[in-house]
Amino acid sequence: MEMLINLLVQIISGAVGGNIAGMTKQSLGTGLNTLIGGVGGLVLGQVVAALTGTSGGEALDVAAVGSNIVGGGVGGLVLTWVIGFIKQKMAAK
């Protein structure tokens, strides 16, 4: 059950990060910002959880939840911004 909660926190944090990245010129639209942010949050959230040792499905503590929020949010923000940047550069040609 804790693993499911960790995944949901990562996806939601990534979606928020994606929408924050969408406030720049690299916006993809609300739906795509949310979707890509969620994917980026899940991927980087899992990487951060594995690196910090909080991915074993253990009890929810402050370190595990904080790691999931930060990893998910940053992952969503970065992936959305990068894809928006690439889209903007391709449209400029």
Backbone as numpy.savetxt, mean C-alpha at the origin, in Angstrom:
# Nx Ny Nz CAx CAy CAz Cx Cy Cz
-6.77 -16.09 12.02 -7.58 -14.90 12.02 -6.73 -13.64 12.02
-5.62 -13.68 12.78 -4.75 -12.51 12.83 -4.13 -12.22 11.46
-3.86 -13.28 10.70 -3.28 -13.09 9.37 -4.25 -12.34 8.47
-5.53 -12.66 8.55 -6.54 -11.98 7.75 -6.64 -10.51 8.14
-6.57 -10.23 9.43 -6.61 -8.85 9.89 -5.38 -8.09 9.40
-4.21 -8.73 9.44 -3.00 -8.09 8.93 -3.14 -7.74 7.46
-3.67 -8.66 6.67 -3.85 -8.42 5.23 -4.83 -7.27 4.98
-5.92 -7.26 5.72 -6.90 -6.18 5.55 -6.31 -4.82 5.93
-5.54 -4.78 7.00 -4.90 -3.52 7.40 -3.94 -3.05 6.32
-3.17 -3.97 5.73 -2.23 -3.61 4.67 -2.96 -3.09 3.43
-4.05 -3.75 3.04 -4.79 -3.33 1.85 -5.44 -1.97 2.08
-6.05 -1.77 3.23 -6.71 -0.49 3.51 -5.68 0.63 3.61
-4.56 0.37 4.26 -3.49 1.39 4.35 -2.94 1.70 2.97
-2.79 0.68 2.13 -2.32 0.90 0.76 -3.30 1.72 -0.05
-4.60 1.46 0.13 -5.61 2.24 -0.58 -5.58 3.71 -0.17
-5.38 3.96 1.12 -5.26 5.33 1.60 -4.00 5.97 1.01
-2.89 5.24 1.03 -1.65 5.75 0.45 -1.79 6.03 -1.04
-2.51 5.16 -1.75 -2.75 5.37 -3.18 -3.55 6.63 -3.44
-4.53 6.90 -2.61 -5.31 8.12 -2.79 -4.54 9.36 -2.40
-3.62 9.23 -1.46 -2.74 10.37 -1.14 -1.83 10.65 -2.33
-1.30 9.60 -2.94 -0.46 9.79 -4.13 -1.27 10.38 -5.27
-2.56 10.08 -5.31 -3.43 10.60 -6.35 -3.71 12.09 -6.25
-3.30 12.71 -5.16 -3.48 14.15 -5.01 -2.46 14.94 -5.82
-1.50 14.25 -6.42 -0.49 14.90 -7.24 -0.91 14.86 -8.70
-0.03 15.31 -9.59 -0.31 15.29 -11.02 -0.38 13.87 -11.56
0.09 12.89 -10.81 0.13 11.51 -11.26 -1.16 10.74 -10.95
-2.26 11.43 -10.72 -3.51 10.76 -10.37 -4.01 9.88 -11.51
-4.54 8.73 -11.15 -5.10 7.79 -12.12 -6.61 7.77 -12.04
-7.20 8.56 -11.20 -8.63 8.52 -10.92 -8.84 7.80 -9.59
-9.91 8.10 -8.94 -10.15 7.58 -7.59 -10.14 6.06 -7.54
-10.82 5.43 -8.47 -10.91 3.96 -8.47 -9.57 3.29 -8.65
-8.82 3.74 -9.66 -7.50 3.12 -9.90 -6.51 3.47 -8.81
-6.57 4.69 -8.28 -5.69 5.03 -7.15 -5.92 4.07 -5.99
-7.19 3.79 -5.70 -7.53 2.89 -4.60 -7.09 1.46 -4.89
-7.38 0.98 -6.10 -7.05 -0.39 -6.47 -5.53 -0.63 -6.49
-4.81 0.23 -7.17 -3.36 0.06 -7.26 -2.71 0.28 -5.90
-3.23 1.23 -5.14 -2.72 1.45 -3.79 -2.91 0.22 -2.91
-4.06 -0.43 -3.02 -4.32 -1.64 -2.25 -3.35 -2.76 -2.61
-3.08 -2.91 -3.90 -2.13 -3.94 -4.36 -0.72 -3.62 -3.85
-0.31 -2.37 -4.01 1.02 -1.97 -3.53 1.14 -2.11 -2.03
0.07 -1.79 -1.31 0.07 -1.94 0.14 0.20 -3.39 0.57
-0.49 -4.26 -0.14 -0.41 -5.69 0.18 1.00 -6.22 -0.07
1.58 -5.86 -1.21 2.91 -6.38 -1.56 3.97 -5.86 -0.60
4.09 -4.54 -0.48 5.14 -4.00 0.39 4.83 -4.29 1.86
3.57 -4.35 2.22 3.21 -4.70 3.60 3.70 -6.09 3.96
3.58 -7.03 3.03 4.08 -8.39 3.26 5.60 -8.42 3.35
6.26 -7.63 2.50 7.73 -7.57 2.54 8.20 -7.00 3.88
7.60 -5.90 4.30 7.99 -5.28 5.58 7.69 -6.22 6.74
6.54 -6.89 6.70 6.19 -7.82 7.78 7.19 -8.97 7.85
7.64 -9.46 6.70 8.62 -10.55 6.69 9.98 -10.05 7.21
10.37 -8.84 6.84 11.65 -8.31 7.29 11.66 -7.99 8.78
10.52 -7.57 9.32 10.47 -7.23 10.73 10.09 -8.41 11.61
9.74 -9.53 11.00 9.42 -10.71 11.77 8.02 -10.71 12.35
7.12 -9.92 11.78 5.76 -9.86 12.29 4.78 -10.56 11.36
5.27 -11.46 10.50 4.40 -12.08 9.50 3.93 -13.47 9.89
4.22 -13.93 11.08 3.89 -15.29 11.46 2.47 -15.51 11.90
1.63 -14.48 11.86 0.26 -14.64 12.29 0.11 -14.62 13.81
1.11 -14.08 14.50 1.04 -14.03 15.96 0.04 -12.97 16.40
-0.06 -12.81 17.69 -1.05 -11.90 18.26 -0.85 -10.48 17.73
-1.94 -9.77 17.66 -1.89 -8.38 17.20 -1.32 -7.50 18.30
-0.15 -6.96 18.07 0.43 -6.01 19.01 0.73 -4.72 18.27
1.20 -3.73 19.00 1.43 -2.42 18.41 2.47 -2.48 17.30
3.52 -3.25 17.48 4.57 -3.34 16.47 4.05 -3.97 15.18
3.25 -5.01 15.29 2.72 -5.68 14.10 1.75 -4.79 13.35
0.84 -4.15 14.07 -0.14 -3.27 13.42 0.56 -2.05 12.83
1.50 -1.47 13.55 2.26 -0.33 13.03 3.04 -0.69 11.79
3.66 -1.85 11.79 4.40 -2.32 10.62 3.47 -2.49 9.43
2.29 -3.03 9.66 1.32 -3.22 8.58 0.82 -1.89 8.02
0.56 -0.94 8.91 0.06 0.36 8.46 1.12 1.11 7.68
2.33 1.16 8.20 3.41 1.88 7.53 3.78 1.20 6.21
3.99 -0.10 6.25 4.36 -0.82 5.03 3.28 -0.74 3.96
2.03 -0.91 4.37 0.93 -0.83 3.42 0.74 0.56 2.86
0.78 1.56 3.71 0.60 2.94 3.26 1.69 3.40 2.31
2.92 3.11 2.67 4.05 3.51 1.81 4.02 2.72 0.50
3.72 1.43 0.58 3.65 0.62 -0.63 2.59 1.12 -1.60
1.42 1.43 -1.08 0.35 1.97 -1.92 0.70 3.31 -2.52
1.29 4.17 -1.72 1.68 5.49 -2.20 2.72 5.38 -3.30
3.75 4.59 -3.08 4.84 4.49 -4.05 4.37 3.85 -5.36
3.66 2.74 -5.27 3.22 2.07 -6.49 2.27 2.94 -7.31
1.34 3.61 -6.66 0.42 4.49 -7.37 1.16 5.65 -8.01
2.09 6.24 -7.29 2.85 7.37 -7.83 3.68 6.93 -9.03
4.35 5.79 -8.93 5.19 5.32 -10.03 4.36 5.02 -11.28
3.25 4.33 -11.11 2.40 4.02 -12.27 1.82 5.30 -12.86
1.40 6.24 -12.03 0.91 7.53 -12.52 1.99 8.31 -13.25
3.21 8.25 -12.75 4.33 8.94 -13.39 4.61 8.35 -14.77
4.61 7.03 -14.85 4.85 6.36 -16.14 3.72 6.70 -17.11
2.48 6.68 -16.64 1.34 7.01 -17.50 1.44 8.44 -18.01
1.84 9.37 -17.15 1.96 10.76 -17.53 3.05 10.94 -18.58
4.18 10.26 -18.41 5.29 10.38 -19.38 4.93 9.75 -20.71
4.16 8.66 -20.69 3.76 8.02 -21.95 2.75 8.88 -22.70
1.89 9.59 -21.98 0.88 10.44 -22.61 1.50 11.71 -23.18
2.66 12.11 -22.68 3.30 13.34 -23.14 3.94 13.18 -24.51
4.13 11.95 -24.95 4.80 11.74 -26.24 3.85 11.88 -27.38
